[in-house]
Amino acid sequence: MPTEVLSSQALNRATLARQLLLTREKLPATRAVEHLVGLQAQLARPPYLALWSRLQGFQREQLTKLALKKDVVRGTMMRGTIHLMSAKDYLRYRDLYRPMLTAAMHSVLRERATALDVPALLATAKPFLDEAPRTFEEVREYLLQHHVDGDERAMGFAARMLLPLIQVPEEGLDWGWPGNAGFTLAESWLGKPLDTDEDASPLVLRYLAAFGPATVADMQTWSGLKPLKAAFEKVREQLVEFRDEKKRVLFDVPKAPRPPEDTPAPVRFLPDYDNLILAHADRTRVVTDEQRKAMYTGNLRVQPVFLVDGRVAGMWSTERKKASATLVCKPFGPLKKPARDALTQEGEDVLRFTEPDAGTLAVKFEK
C-alpha cells in the first residue's frame, strides 16, 4: 500500500494541533507542560507566555505556584539548554541526557575540558550546591578557592552541565525566578532519585505526540540525542508512517491529531526560543530558512515571533514608557488588514498579560 504524502501545509496544521496553537485548550498547566515535553526556559518569562498562548484562562500565578510546590522545575535538559519540565519528567529523563550533556561540555570547552579534573571539581561542587541554592558566580568562586590553578569558567560550566541541577524559584517575582537564580541539586530539591533507565524509545512516543509527524533527524535536533534510529525501531510497530514532499519518512503516533489542511489557524504571539521554532531539523513547516536566520541574534538568542495562518510572519517586542506599554510588530512582509486587526487585538491581550500595571496599551507595526 503506498505511503501517504503529507504536504508542508498538512505538517503545519498537525504540528500546530500538537502544540496547542490551533485553539486555546482547557488543560491544567502541569498537564500542558508534560504534553509539550517541556518548554524552553533560557529566560524566566517565556514559559509563562508560551502557556498563555496555548491555554484557556492561564494566569501567571498558576505557574509560579506550581514551581514553588515543586510540581515543575527549571533545569538543563534538551540540547543542553534550560527547559521547564514537570518534576516527574525531569526525574524520568534527566539522566538519559547525561551522555549528551557530557559531550556538549567537551564540544564547547574543547582543549580546556582536557585540563579539568572533572571528578574532583564535581566532588567539590556537589556538596556546596546541596547545602543551599547557589548562583554560578558563587559556584565558580568556590571552585577556584579549592582548585586554585583551575579554569574558573570552565569548571563552572562543567559543573552546570554534568550535575543534575534545577533553578530555585522565589515568591513575589513577576516571572517566578530572578535573573540570576540560584541552583541546587535536583534530587535533594525533589526528594527523589533520578531514573537511570537509558531507553529512549518512550521519549520517541512523547516527542511525536507533541511535534509529529516527524523524522528521526527532527527528534535528534530537538533532543540533542544521537543516534535515535534504534529507539524508533524499538517502537516502530506502535507508529504510523508517512512521507513528506521530499520523500523523507515521517513517523507518528496513530491517534494524534492531523487536521485538514484548510483548518483555520489563529494569530499567535510566541515568546523567545519557543518550542515550535526549535523542534525540527527541517523547520519549513512553520518558518522559512531566510526568516529563521533573521530571528537569531549574534548571541544565538531566538527572537519572539508571531504567527499568521499558522506560519511565522514577523518578530515582536515590547516597549515600556512609564505607564504606557507598546507591542511592536515587525512583519517579514505585507500583512492584510484582517491579519493586522487580529494581531492588534491579540497583541493588546499579550500586553494585558505581560504588562498588567500599564495604564495605556498600544500595538504598532514597523517595517
C-alpha positions in Angstrom: 0.0 0.0 0.0 1.5 3.4 -1.0 2.6 5.6 1.9 0.6 8.8 2.2 2.5 12.0 1.4 1.9 14.9 3.8 2.3 18.4 2.4 4.1 21.2 4.2 0.6 22.6 4.9 -0.6 19.3 6.4 2.5 19.2 8.6 1.9 22.7 9.7 -1.6 22.1 10.9 -0.7 18.8 12.6 2.2 20.5 14.4 0.0 23.4 15.5 -2.6 21.0 16.8 0.0 19.1 18.9 1.4 22.4 20.1 -2.0 23.6 21.3 -1.8 26.5 18.9 -5.0 25.9 16.8 -7.2 26.7 19.8 -6.5 27.5 23.4 -7.0 24.3 25.3 -8.7 23.8 28.7 -5.8 22.0 30.4 -4.1 22.2 33.8 -0.7 23.9 33.3 1.3 20.8 34.5 -0.5 18.6 32.0 0.2 21.0 29.3 3.9 21.2 30.2 4.0 17.4 30.2 2.2 17.1 26.9 4.7 19.6 25.3 7.6 17.6 26.8 8.8 20.7 28.5 9.1 24.4 27.5 12.1 26.4 26.5 13.1 28.4 29.6 16.5 30.1 29.0 14.8 33.2 30.3 12.2 33.1 33.1 9.4 34.8 31.2 9.0 32.7 28.0 7.3 29.6 29.7 4.6 31.9 31.1 3.8 33.5 27.7 4.1 30.1 26.0 1.4 28.7 28.2 -0.8 31.8 28.0 -0.8 31.5 24.2 -1.9 27.8 24.5 -4.3 27.5 27.4 -7.6 29.0 28.3 -7.6 31.5 31.1 -3.9 30.9 32.1 -2.7 33.3 34.8 0.9 33.9 35.9 0.4 32.8 39.4 -0.6 29.3 38.3 2.9 28.5 37.0 4.7 30.2 39.9 2.6 28.2 42.4 3.5 25.0 40.6 7.2 25.9 40.7 7.0 26.7 44.4 5.2 23.5 45.1 8.0 21.7 43.1 5.5 20.3 40.6 7.5 21.9 37.8 11.2 22.6 37.7 13.6 24.6 35.5 16.9 22.9 34.6 19.3 21.8 31.8 17.8 19.3 29.5 17.3 19.0 25.7 20.3 20.3 23.7 22.0 21.4 26.9 19.6 24.3 27.2 17.3 25.3 30.1 13.8 23.9 30.0 10.8 24.0 32.2 9.7 20.4 32.9 7.3 18.7 35.2 9.1 17.3 38.1 8.1 13.8 37.0 9.6 14.2 33.6 12.7 15.8 34.9 13.4 12.8 37.1 12.4 10.4 34.3 14.6 11.9 31.6 17.4 13.9 33.1 19.9 11.0 33.3 19.0 10.0 29.7 20.6 13.2 28.6 23.8 12.8 30.7 26.0 11.4 27.8 24.8 14.2 25.5 25.5 16.9 28.2 28.9 15.4 28.7 29.7 15.5 25.0 28.3 19.0 24.8 30.6 20.2 27.6 33.6 18.8 25.8 32.4 20.3 22.5 32.1 23.8 24.0 35.3 23.7 26.1 37.4 21.7 23.7 41.0 21.6 25.0 40.0 23.4 28.1 38.0 20.3 29.2 41.0 18.0 29.0 42.8 20.1 31.6 39.9 19.7 34.1 39.9 17.1 36.9 36.2 16.6 36.4 35.6 14.0 39.2 37.4 16.3 41.7 35.6 19.5 40.7 32.2 17.7 40.8 33.1 16.3 44.2 33.8 19.9 45.3 30.7 21.5 43.7 28.1 18.9 44.7 28.0 19.4 48.5 28.3 23.2 48.0 25.2 23.2 45.8 23.4 20.7 48.1 23.9 22.9 51.1 21.9 25.9 49.7 20.9 27.3 46.4 23.9 29.0 44.8 24.4 31.3 41.8 27.1 30.3 39.4 29.1 33.3 40.3 29.2 31.7 43.8 29.9 28.3 42.4 32.9 29.5 40.3 34.3 31.4 43.2 34.1 28.4 45.5 35.6 26.1 42.9 38.5 28.4 42.4 39.2 28.5 46.1 39.5 24.7 46.1 41.2 24.3 42.7 43.4 27.4 42.7 45.0 26.8 39.3 41.8 25.8 37.7 40.0 27.5 34.8 37.2 29.2 36.7 34.7 29.4 33.9 35.4 26.0 32.5 35.0 24.4 35.9 31.7 26.3 36.4 30.4 25.2 33.0 31.3 21.6 33.6 29.5 21.6 36.9 26.5 23.2 35.4 26.3 20.6 32.5 27.2 17.5 34.5 25.4 17.8 37.8 21.6 17.5 37.7 20.7 21.0 38.9 17.5 23.0 39.0 17.0 26.7 39.4 15.2 27.6 42.6 12.1 29.8 42.2 11.3 32.7 44.6 8.0 34.1 45.8 6.9 37.6 44.9 8.6 37.8 41.5 6.8 38.7 38.3 8.1 35.6 36.5 8.9 33.2 39.3 12.7 33.2 39.1 15.2 36.0 39.5 17.5 36.9 36.6 20.4 35.3 38.4 18.6 32.4 40.0 20.3 30.0 42.4 20.9 26.4 41.5 20.6 23.3 43.7 20.7 19.5 43.3 17.5 18.2 41.8 17.4 15.0 43.8 17.6 17.0 47.1 15.1 19.6 45.9 12.6 17.0 44.8 13.4 14.4 47.4 13.5 11.6 44.8 16.3 9.9 42.8 16.8 10.3 39.1 15.5 7.4 36.9 18.5 5.7 35.3 16.7 3.9 32.5 18.7 4.6 29.3 15.8 3.5 27.0 14.9 6.5 24.7 12.0 4.8 23.0 9.3 6.1 25.4 10.6 9.6 24.7 10.1 8.9 21.0 6.4 8.4 21.6 6.2 11.6 23.7 8.1 13.7 21.1 5.9 12.5 18.2 2.7 13.3 20.2 3.9 16.8 20.8 5.8 17.6 17.5 4.9 14.9 14.9 4.7 13.8 12.2 8.5 13.9 12.2 11.7 12.3 11.0 14.4 10.7 13.2 16.6 13.7 12.4 13.8 16.0 13.7 13.8 14.4 17.1 17.6 14.3 17.2 17.6 18.1 16.6 15.0 18.7 19.3 16.6 16.5 21.9 20.3 16.6 21.1 20.4 12.8 21.5 22.1 10.9 18.7 21.7 8.4 17.2 18.0 7.7 17.7 17.3 5.3 14.9 17.4 2.2 17.2 14.9 3.9 19.6 12.5 4.5 16.7 12.9 0.9 15.6 12.0 -0.3 19.1 8.6 1.3 18.9 8.1 1.1 15.1 5.1 -1.3 15.4 3.4 1.3 17.5 3.8 4.0 14.8 2.3 5.0 11.5 4.4 6.2 8.6 4.1 9.0 6.1 6.4 10.7 3.7 6.9 14.4 3.2 7.2 16.2 -0.1 10.9 15.5 -0.2 10.1 11.7 0.2 11.6 11.5 3.7 10.0 9.0 6.1 7.8 10.7 8.8 6.8 8.8 11.9 3.8 9.5 14.0 1.6 8.1 16.8 -1.6 6.7 15.3 -4.2 8.7 17.3 -2.5 12.1 17.3 -4.4 14.9 15.5 -3.8 15.5 11.9 -6.3 18.2 11.0 -7.3 19.1 7.4 -5.0 21.5 5.6 -7.7 24.2 5.5 -8.2 24.2 9.3 -8.2 27.8 10.4 -5.2 28.9 12.4 -5.5 32.0 14.6 -2.8 34.6 15.1 -0.5 33.9 18.0 2.4 35.6 19.7 5.2 33.3 20.8 8.0 34.0 23.2 11.8 33.8 22.8 13.0 30.3 21.9 9.5 28.9 21.6 9.3 25.1 21.2 7.5 25.4 17.8 10.6 27.1 16.3 13.3 24.8 17.6 11.8 21.3 17.5 12.6 20.0 14.0 15.7 19.6 11.7 13.5 20.9 8.8 11.6 23.8 10.2 9.9 24.9 6.9 6.6 23.6 8.2 6.4 26.8 10.3 9.2 29.2 9.1 11.3 29.8 6.0 15.0 29.4 6.2 15.5 33.1 5.4 13.1 34.2 8.2 14.8 31.8 10.6 18.2 33.4 10.0 16.6 36.8 10.8 15.2 35.6 14.1 18.6 34.8 15.6 20.7 37.5 17.2 24.5 37.5 17.4 24.4 35.6 20.8 22.1 32.9 19.3 19.1 34.3 21.1 15.9 33.4 19.2 13.6 36.4 19.0 9.9 36.3 19.9 7.7 35.8 16.8 4.1 36.0 15.7 2.1 33.6 13.6 -0.3 34.4 10.8 -2.2 31.5 9.3 0.0 29.1 11.3 3.3 30.4 10.0 5.9 32.8 11.3 5.1 36.2 9.8 7.3 38.5 11.8 9.0 39.3 15.1 7.7 41.4 18.1 8.9 43.2 21.1 7.5 45.4 23.8 8.4 49.0 24.8 7.6 50.4 28.2 7.5 54.1 29.0 6.2 54.9 32.4 2.5 53.8 32.4 2.4 53.1 28.7 3.2 49.8 27.1 3.5 49.2 23.3 3.8 46.0 21.4 5.9 46.5 18.3 5.3 44.1 15.4 8.0 43.8 12.7 6.4 41.8 9.8 8.6 39.9 7.4 6.2 41.0 4.6 3.0 42.8 3.9 0.0 41.9 6.1 -3.6 42.1 5.0 -6.0 44.1 7.1 -7.8 41.2 8.7 -4.4 39.9 9.9 -3.3 43.3 11.2 -6.6 43.7 13.0 -6.3 40.2 14.6 -2.7 40.9 15.6 -3.7 44.2 17.2 -6.4 42.6 19.3 -4.2 39.6 20.3 -1.3 42.0 20.9 -3.3 44.1 23.3 -4.2 40.9 25.2 -0.5 40.0 25.3 0.2 43.4 26.9 -2.5 42.9 29.5 -0.8 39.6 30.4 2.8 40.8 30.4 2.3 44.4 31.5 -0.7 44.3 33.9 0.2 47.6 35.6 0.3 49.6 32.3 -2.4 52.2 32.0 -2.2 52.7 28.3 -1.8 49.9 25.7 -0.9 50.1 22.0 0.1 47.9 19.1 2.1 49.3 16.3 3.6 47.9 13.1 7.1 48.7 11.8 8.8 47.8 8.6 
